Amino acid sequence: MIVKTLLAALVAGLIAGVFMTAAQELRVVPLILHAEEYEVKEPAAEPPAATEGQQQHSSLNHSSVIGEMLSALSPVTPAYAHEGEHEDEGGIMFGMSRFSGTLLANLVAGAGFGLLLAGASLAFNYPITLRNGAVWGACGWLTVHLLPAIGLPPELPGFPAADLHDRQIWWIATIVLAVAGVYLIVLRDEILAKIIGLVLIAAPHAYGAPQPSDISSPVPAVLGAEFAVAALATTLAFWIVLGVISGYLNDKLLKSA
């Protein structure tokens, strides 16, 4: 039964990944393309500044394996992070087109999230069904996207950001504490457990997310706000689809067992 549950989660994740790609094409990608127009309009940098930019880009390319995994789990996949940057080289991932690369990244992320959701339901002994699938999906979105976005909202290309390593540490800690907090609030009946859950959720925000020292950007702030809303909205839809389809498939498996 465990194998069937994980298989259902894998299928649901792949379906949700396809849905996520379509949602990004409609709502998120146009905003990224618009933001990149402001990057193109920036005046040419002096040679030292260009060298510094190349070094920064190189440091991102040689980031840790954890960094690559985290980028794949972000609300907007890396395929559009620097769209057009290597267009002349035939694509951004293994020579594929940008859309194909994004679709592949979303399929991998969807499958991973589906397995994580199924693993959580097995660990908590609280199965995902069609009736509660949307709630499971909403909890996943809350812990992985919304709560971390309070301190580190989704960012457009050209927006300033703090050190990558510091953001990764804060992001992971926030998600871990959010999962524990949501578990205590939703699945435990004790008042003390619910209070501890609220404290765990609030702790990383009380500590504060890492912020850049210079917040100047050529991209308008209103465009960044619109992008953050669109990114969070598409990820919410992704998680709801993932939870509902997982619940539907699990119900089918129980009836056939």
Buried (B, 14 or more C-beta within 10 A) or exposed (E): EEEBBBBBBBBBBBBBBBBBBEBBBEBBBEBBEBBBEBBEEEEEEEEEEEEEEEEEEEEBEEBEEEBEEBBBBBBBBBBBBBBEEEEEEEBBBEEBBBBBBBBBBBBBBBBBBBBBBBBBBBEEEBBBBBEBBBBBBBBBBBBBBBBBBEBBBBBBBBBEBBEBBEBBEBBBBBBEBBBBBBBBBBEEEEEEBBEBBEEBBEBBBEEEBBEEEEEEBBBEEEBBEBBBBBBBBBBBBBBBBBBBBBBBBBBEBEEEE
